[in-house]
Amino acid sequence: MSEHRRKPPQSPGGGRAAARRGGQQPPSGRRAAPERGTTGSAAGPDEERNPGRAEARRAAQRSGGGRRRAAVGLEGGARAAGRASAREPRKKRWIDYPRSDRDGARRWVPSWKQTLGTCIGFMGLIVGGAGIALAVVEVPNVNDAAEVEKNVYYWSNGKQMAVAGGGDFNRQIVPITEIPVSMQNAVISAENASFEDDSGVDPMGIARAVFNMAKGGATQSGSTITQQYVKNAMLTQEQTLKRKLSELFISIKVGATKEKPEILAGYLNTAYYGRGAYGIQAAARAYYGVDCKDLNASQGAFLSAVLNGPNLYDPSGGQGPLATREKNYQRAKARWAWTLKREVQVGRMEAAERDKFLKKGFPTPDPPKPATSMSGQRGYLVNLADNYIVANSKISKARLDKGGYQIHTTFNEKKMRQLESAVQRVSKENLDPDKRERDKYVQFGGASVEPRTGKIVAIYGGKDATEHYTNNADYTGVQVGSTFKPFVLAAAMTDGRRDPKGPRVQEDASRTPVSPASVYDGDNNLTLKDYDGSVWYNEHNKEWHQRNDGNEDRGQIDLRTAMRFSVNTPYIQLGMDVGTDKVKEAALSAGMTEEQLSSIMPSFSLGTSAPSAIRLAGSYATFAASGQQIDPYSVSKVERKGRNYYTHKGKVATAFDPNVANNVTDVLKTVVQKGTGTSAQLPGREVAGKTGTTDGNKSAWFAGYTRQLSTAIGMFRVNDQAKSQKFLEMYGVGGEKSIHGASYPAEIWADYMGKAMQGLPAKPFPVAEPIGRKIFGTGAVRPTPTPTPSDTPTASPSKSPSESPTSSPSTSPSPSDTCSVFDPRCEPNGGAGGAGGTNEGADGGTDAGSTGTPTPPGNSNGNGNGGGELFGGPTATRRE
């Protein structure tokens, strides 16, 4: 039998069974010849033969089927082969993607299990990453700029005077306890109703903001109050993804670690409200002129609206065409009303209260005020207050400069304007630097002090604190001349004249209290004598010859009349009889300081010292207060964040017996009534005062007082912009031959005091009781018989009074005028007594050898006031 393929068994119907059998191996028996594949190679003995289309066709033919059956057999064979192949074991993949059981594009479509797993994994990564970020992130410190504050200075009536120091931002941080609850409610309701419950961020708020912006609605930040606080106080304002992510994580951390009241206070204290105001306290002042603790709920609702955009919500208008006054007003009013309604919606306000505010109407804020400037007198006031604080409290200059203090001063706003106006009026009416060379460089200084309290109510420091830096009320180095003579008289009535016949070792035990009726020789060019009648010699063994103003001989004159016409010779000799050390004690008791007083040479009694206008007014206030002395002060209280850092506690001391002070006042009354100070009279009021003019006509003063107020005004010439500075003569100033204390200073004094005393009762001075004994001083001629001691003034001298400066005698050396105001080695009163010879003073003032030039301001005067006279540098000293 020829070799051939064994025919597989066929089912009667063929079809799928036939195809399956056709694909199987032949049964056991004779081995069939190997088949050749498409490549022509025979199949191996162990290989399974996959039936192809040709074999299926032949199988169909052998089974007797037609063409149709062959096709069916072919299709069945293919399906069978496919199923056999699918049943083959496959190696599993951990992630079956692309999907192996799908063909074409369907292989890349993930199954629902894969999709769910991916989402869960992604959320897990986010949560895990956020957790790690929150664990790692640290809450940064508050930026220094967010903590820097201004100091706020207040007038004596509580109104804001100035904002200064503490960097560039107008901010005053206040504790949450000083922020009204109504203001807190308004901000929370309008900005972040879930603030007290959220975790620092509000996902729903962010989603709403995004959704509204996507719809084309108003732009919203979606930020919580916590996020705003973090952005304002801890981060920069840049709009970057990194900064936004930092804000998000830090806000969550802040929300979890800080109390809500602390966060809210931080936000309200750092936010910008417009008008240059940072923080709620500055905003309350800028818009309503009140402290934030005094804001009502309606005002708070408006200020919460301003936080939405100051440029668009300030009713006074902003920058750009959309920020007109009308548009801003309507916008602010609508937002204000919405905020009140929103407060009711979230349960932070009663409907009745809302209706009350809505009925009352929109709380229109004050018009914008110009930024506080340190020009004019404000700079002097601020510096005066700062120096006083540093000298009299535990607040250092460095700490004060960091700001944040509320400084309540004693300065009276109305009196400040009146004093400045008086100086400006007299200057404008009399001085014209464009026409007269001598009118250049004229300066004034002044101060006004309450006698019973020591409050400095007004000062005049110069034309402009931003151009002229030395405060002329606090320190000038200008000698006060004959305004010093009342202290000589007070010493004479308190300590008495030394017994000229007593032993020197017992001189303090043998003294006679002096009466103003005591008589001295008032002639010109007298030889100065010691208290025992011996001629006084200086260190160069030279005699001292004292001159009077105008070289006038006054003859025998009592002390009252000598004060009235400012005669020098009686008072320099009285100082010798009493002792210049006692005169110095009297000046110190009245309120001057050691550093302000020159050496106690004989001319000391004629005013060679250079106290400030503040100290001179304060010392005269001691006489006005019947001998009760209290140091002048400019700051009553200092607070910071609700804590008190300083409260002034004045110490009242008895400087003089009341009758001594009252007798000085009684003598000074005659100066104003019918002496050199008549231009300082105030109709209907009692005034006591004294003129002063110094050698070379280089300064002129008037100091005087009523029962309620003491004021000193000084005038001098110095070019404070010159490289080499010196006091200049005032001959010809204002077209006058010379300048006296009775001229411009007294005129300014009367103008100011007349206005400052308006509304106050015209109180008379206490009656002066007789005091001391009428003595005849050294050089005086004792009449026979000796008259009964009397306090009645003697007749006026026959010669007319004059305060014109005298010419220097040939025996006196020329004063030096080369001392610089800013030269720390300067000793303008040096050479006391000169090389000898004759005193060169006019109405008091410098003597031979005195320079009369300015001395530099310093840092402390050693009396606890620091920074100058009362608050400035050291005063003039004299060379011995």
C-alpha positions, 0 to 999 in steps of 0.5 A: 500500500502506497504511503499516504496520509491517514484520513481523520475520522469525520463526523457525519455532519462535518462542521466544528467537530470535524474541524477540531478532529482535523486539527488533532494528531492521527491515532496510533498506527502507521506514522504519517508522512511529515507535513511541510510548512510554508517554508518547505521544511518538515514539521518535527515529530513533537510539533503540533500542526496548526491546520492552515486554510489549505488543510482545512479545504482538503479535509472538507473535500475528503469529507465529501463537502462542497465549497461552502462546507470547506469554508465553514470548516476553515472558519471553525478551524481558525476559531479552534486554533484561537481558543487553543492558543488562548488557553496557553498559560501566560506570564502575569504582569503586576500592572497590566498596562497597556492591557494585554487582553485588548487590541488596538486603541482599547489596550490604552483605556484603563480599567475601572480598577486601574482608574480607582487605584490611580486616584487613591494613590494620587490622593495618598501622595497629596495627603502624605506630601502635605503632611510632610510639608506641614511637619517640616514648615516653620512659622516665620517670624513677623517681618520687622517692617510689620512691627515697626511703628510710629510714635504718636504725640498728643496735645494736652487736650488729647488731640493728635499733635504729630506722628514721628519716628519708627520708620516709614509706615504710619502704624501704631499696634494696639492689643485686641482688647482695644479693638472694639468687638463691633469692629471685629464682627464687621471684619469677620462677617465681611471677610471670613465668616468661618474665621473662628472655626476654620483651620486657617484656609477655606477650600470652599471659599477658594472654590467659590472665588474661582467659580465666580471669576470663571463666570465673569463675576467680581474678582475674589481672593478666597483668602481667609483672615489668617492667610491675609495676616500671614501675607501682610506680616510674614511673607512678601507681596509677590504673586508667585506659585512658591509664595502662594504655596508657602502662604497656604502651608504657613496659614494652616500651621498658624491656624493650628498654633495661634489663638484666633484673637491673636491672629485677628489682632495681627491682621487688623494691625498690619492691614493697609487702610489707605491715607497712609494708615497701616493698622486699625489705630492709624486708620481710626485717626486718619478717617475719624480722628479718634482712637480705635477703641472709640469707633462705633459699629457703623464706623467699623463697618465702613473701615472693614469696607476700606480693607476691600481696596482703599483706592476704590472705597475712600469717599474722598476719591483715589487714583484713576478714572474708576476712583472718583469721589462720586464713584468711591462714595457710592461704592463705600456706602453700598459696601457699608450697608452690605456689611451691616446686613451681612453681620445680621445674617451671620448672627453678629449683630441684632437686626434692630441695631442694624436698622438704627445705623442704616436709618442714621445714614452713612458715617462719612469720614473726615476729609484727608489731612495733610501728612504730619510734617516736622516743619515749623514748631512741631519738630521742636516739640517732638524733639523736646518731648523725646529728650525729656522721655529719655532723661526721665524714664527708663525708655532708651533713645534706641527703644524710643526710635523703634516707635509704638509709644503714645506720648501725651505732652503738656503743649497747648495747641492754642497757645502754641499758635498764639506764641508763634503768631506773635513772633511772626507778627513782630518779625514781619512788621519790623524786620526786612532782611532784603532792605537791611543787612542787620536784619539778617540772622535775627532769631527768637526763642521763647517758652511759657510755663504754668507756675503751679504745675510746671507744664510747658504749655508753649515754646518758640524754637525758631523759624523752622525745625527742618531748617534751623536745628537748634531749639531756641527755647531749649538752648542757645548759650545767650546770656540773660543780662538783667533778667537775672537780678531778681535772684540777687534780690531773693538771695539778699532777702533770704540770706541777708547781707554779711556783717562788714565788721564781723570776722570772716570765719563767722560771716555766715553767722552774722547776716542781716536780711535785706529790704527792697528799700535798702539803699546803694550807690547807683553812680556809674563806674564805681570801684567794686568792693568786698562785703567788708568795704575793702577794694576787690581785686581779681586774679590779676590784682586789678580793680573792678570798675562797674559801669551802668547802662548808658554810663549814667550816675544814679546816686543813692538809690534803693533796690526797688528803684534800681530794679525798676530802671535796671541800674547795675552798680547797686546789684553787683555790689549787693551780690558781693555783700550777700555773696555770689555763692548765695546768689547762685543758691537762690538761682538753683532753688528757683529752678536753674541748673548747675550747668546753666550758671556761669562761674560766680565772679562778681558779674555773675549777679548781672546775668552772665549765665545763659539759661534757656527760655524754658528754665528762665520762665520756670524760675520766674514761675517760682516767684509767681507761685509764692516760692513753690518750685516745680521743674518744667516738664513737657511729657505727662504720660507715655503708653505702649500697647495699653501699658503705662511706661511713664507718668509724670509726678511733679515734686514741689519744693519750697524754694523761698519763703512765700513773703520773699517771693511775694516781695520779689514779685512786688518789686517786679511789678513796678518794672512793668508799671513804671519802669523799663518794662512798660511795653509789657503791660496787660490792661486789667491784669497785674504783671511782674517782669524784668528786661535784660540787655547784654553787652555789645547789644548781642541779646535782649530778653523780657521775662515776666508772669501773671499768677497763671502763666510765666513766659520768657522771650529772647532775641539775638543774632547768629548765622547758624549756617556759617562755618565759624559762628558767633553772636552778632551785634543788634545795633541797627536791627529793625532800623533801631539804634539798639535793641533792648528787652523793652522793645521787640521781646517785650512786645512779643511777650505782651502780644502772646500773653494778652491772647493766652490769658483770655478767658482766665480770671485777672488774679492779683498777686499776693500782698507783700508784707514788709521784710528785712531791714533797710540797710545802706550797702557798701559805698552808700551814704548813711543819712542822719538820722537813720530813717525807719526801715521801709519797703516804700520805693524811693522817688524816681531818679532825676535822670531818664531811664535808658537801656542803651548799651554803653561803650567799652572803656579803654581799660577793657580788652575787646571781647572775642567773637570767634567761638562757634556754636558747635565747637565743644571747646567753646567757653563763651563766658571765659575770662571773668573779670578780664585782665582787670579794669572796668565791667563792660555790661549794659543792662546786666550781661557780659563783663570785660573779657566775656565773649558772649558767643554761643556754646555748642549743644550737648547731650546732657546737662547732668540734671536728669533732663538730658539733651540740653538746657532743660533737654539740651546741651551744656550751657556757657561757662566762664574762664577763671 
